[in-house]
């Protein structure tokens, strides 16, 4: 969804913070060009739909002549084969709340938002803030349009953007990564890049659910779609893109993700997911708070 920050580490004109909100408050090197693409993959694994999940396989109860042994049904175990079931479970839940904390080069940014997932894509609200930001960055994706409010940088109003308009540099960074593509297409781009899925650590209680952490390893050379383009651009800029990226997902027996953590090139990103299936408020800003984005 977001492209890298300025190589010089200084805040750039509005075009850059819009296409790279993660880099707005921090001074980072060009190595971090690869971080947004990795974040896109992380979001794709939790913001795309898919086919309806199959019921987890159970174990048959068995008995012997001397004693009866009751075997409980097996819980959900994440694998490379059933990873799309997470997205299918999200489709069934439809809504959730999310938080994000990003730490890069000693600086941090926090975000809170809500999302609604469907076969048509994802609608969302996201408010991002940092001690180094004069005002929170408010992003809304509703009805195929993106609305971005960057405080004084946008005159206190929301810029309305068509995320599919790649002719405008302001929106080019969002093309293909705003959930408007079909769920099947989004997952199709990710599945070939999966290397392994393995349990990682003990079960934790998150959002009232017992969640098992899993390390999900992705081969960056096999990534397709917009993320592949971003990684290629980072490589052309001299960034040494790692051969593999590892995401840690905490997943419950309900097949829904509760937490995500990843480290890449000195950055750390952590996301939480809660209130699955609960009420959300995702609306476009009032008309008197919206203005057309400038053409760069």
LINNORPE-V70464 format. One record per residue. N is the residue number from 1. RES is the residue in one letter. PHI is phi in whole degrees, 0 to 359 (none if undefined). PSI is psi as a letter, one per 30 degrees, with the letter a starting at -180 (NA if undefined). Layout:
<<N;RES;PHI;PSI> <N;RES;PHI;PSI>>
This chain:
<<1;X;none;e> <2;X;236;k> <3;X;258;l> <4;X;289;l> <5;X;278;l> <6;X;288;k> <7;X;302;f> <8;X;282;f> <9;X;85;f> <10;X;263;l> <11;X;296;k> <12;X;260;l> <13;X;300;l> <14;X;309;f> <15;X;300;e> <16;X;285;e> <17;X;296;f> <18;X;290;e> <19;X;276;f> <20;X;216;i> <21;X;300;f> <22;X;297;e> <23;X;267;f> <24;X;305;e> <25;X;265;g> <26;X;235;l> <27;X;261;j> <28;X;231;l> <29;X;273;l> <30;X;292;f> <31;X;304;e> <32;X;282;g> <33;X;303;e> <34;X;279;f> <35;X;295;e> <36;X;302;e> <37;X;298;e> <38;X;293;e> <39;X;294;e> <40;X;300;e> <41;X;298;e> <42;X;299;e> <43;X;293;e> <44;X;299;e> <45;X;288;f> <46;X;232;g> <47;X;228;g> <48;X;239;l> <49;X;271;a> <50;X;183;a> <51;X;294;l> <52;X;299;k> <53;X;288;k> <54;X;276;l> <55;X;294;k> <56;X;302;k> <57;X;290;k> <58;X;252;l> <59;X;252;k> <60;X;288;k> <61;X;289;k> <62;X;228;l> <63;X;218;l> <64;X;241;l> <65;X;291;f> <66;X;261;e> <67;X;207;l> <68;X;256;k> <69;X;248;k> <70;X;261;k> <71;X;254;k> <72;X;290;k> <73;X;301;k> <74;X;290;k> <75;X;281;l> <76;X;291;k> <77;X;238;j> <78;X;288;k> <79;X;220;l> <80;X;295;f> <81;X;283;e> <82;X;255;g> <83;X;307;e> <84;X;300;f> <85;X;296;f> <86;X;299;e> <87;X;296;e> <88;X;296;e> <89;X;294;e> <90;X;296;e> <91;X;301;e> <92;X;292;e> <93;X;285;e> <94;X;76;e> <95;X;228;l> <96;X;194;l> <97;X;257;l> <98;X;219;l> <99;X;231;l> <100;X;221;k> <101;X;231;k> <102;X;241;k> <103;X;239;k> <104;X;220;k> <105;X;52;h> <106;X;84;f> <107;X;249;l> <108;X;222;l> <109;X;224;k> <110;X;244;l> <111;X;212;k> <112;X;226;k> <113;X;195;l> <114;X;226;l> <115;X;219;l> <116;X;233;k> <117;X;253;k> <118;X;211;l> <119;X;299;f> <120;X;283;f> <121;X;141;a> <122;X;237;k> <123;X;255;k> <124;X;203;l> <125;X;234;k> <126;X;209;k> <127;X;246;k> <128;X;244;k> <129;X;216;l> <130;X;203;l> <131;X;303;f> <132;X;269;f> <133;X;261;k> <134;X;291;e> <135;X;211;l> <136;X;298;l> <137;X;264;j> <138;X;253;j> <139;X;241;k> <140;X;228;k> <141;X;241;j> <142;X;220;k> <143;X;58;h> <144;X;80;g> <145;X;243;k> <146;X;249;k> <147;X;238;k> <148;X;231;k> <149;X;243;j> <150;X;244;h> <151;X;65;b> <152;X;299;e> <153;X;298;f> <154;X;244;g> <155;X;67;g> <156;X;75;g> <157;X;251;l> <158;X;267;k> <159;X;283;k> <160;X;265;k> <161;X;232;k> <162;X;267;j> <163;X;295;f> <164;X;266;f> <165;X;275;i> <166;X;282;f> <167;X;285;f> <168;X;262;j> <169;X;304;f> <170;X;293;e> <171;X;255;f> <172;X;302;e> <173;X;293;f> <174;X;263;f> <175;X;301;k> <176;X;77;g> <177;X;228;g> <178;X;254;g> <179;X;82;g> <180;X;279;f> <181;X;291;l> <182;X;295;l> <183;X;301;e> <184;X;298;e> <185;X;296;e> <186;X;297;e> <187;X;289;e> <188;X;300;e> <189;X;287;f> <190;X;267;e> <191;X;305;e> <192;X;298;f> <193;X;271;f> <194;X;293;k> <195;X;256;e> <196;X;200;l> <197;X;224;j> <198;X;223;k> <199;X;299;k> <200;X;219;j> <201;X;90;a> <202;X;273;l> <203;X;296;k> <204;X;236;l> <205;X;269;j> <206;X;229;k> <207;X;54;h> <208;X;76;g> <209;X;233;k> <210;X;282;j> <211;X;240;k> <212;X;267;k> <213;X;282;k> <214;X;228;k> <215;X;270;j> <216;X;252;j> <217;X;260;k> <218;X;239;k> <219;X;273;j> <220;X;294;f> <221;X;283;f> <222;X;250;g> <223;X;287;k> <224;X;249;l> <225;X;74;a> <226;X;298;e> <227;X;298;e> <228;X;298;e> <229;X;295;e> <230;X;292;e> <231;X;296;e> <232;X;296;e> <233;X;296;e> <234;X;296;e> <235;X;297;e> <236;X;295;f> <237;X;277;g> <238;X;97;g> <239;X;282;k> <240;X;273;j> <241;X;288;k> <242;X;297;k> <243;X;295;e> <244;X;222;l> <245;X;234;k> <246;X;246;k> <247;X;252;k> <248;X;252;j> <249;X;250;k> <250;X;259;j> <251;X;235;k> <252;X;271;l> <253;X;295;f> <254;X;280;g> <255;X;71;g> <256;X;257;k> <257;X;286;k> <258;X;245;f> <259;X;200;l> <260;X;220;k> <261;X;220;k> <262;X;207;l> <263;X;234;k> <264;X;203;k> <265;X;50;h> <266;X;84;g> <267;X;254;l> <268;X;227;k> <269;X;237;k> <270;X;226;k> <271;X;234;k> <272;X;237;l> <273;X;227;k> <274;X;212;l> <275;X;56;h> <276;X;300;k> <277;X;78;g> <278;X;275;l> <279;X;291;k> <280;X;226;l> <281;X;240;j> <282;X;231;j> <283;X;225;l> <284;X;291;l> <285;X;296;l> <286;X;302;k> <287;X;304;e> <288;X;284;f> <289;X;252;g> <290;X;243;k> <291;X;221;l> <292;X;290;k> <293;X;288;k> <294;X;293;l> <295;X;268;k> <296;X;269;NA>>
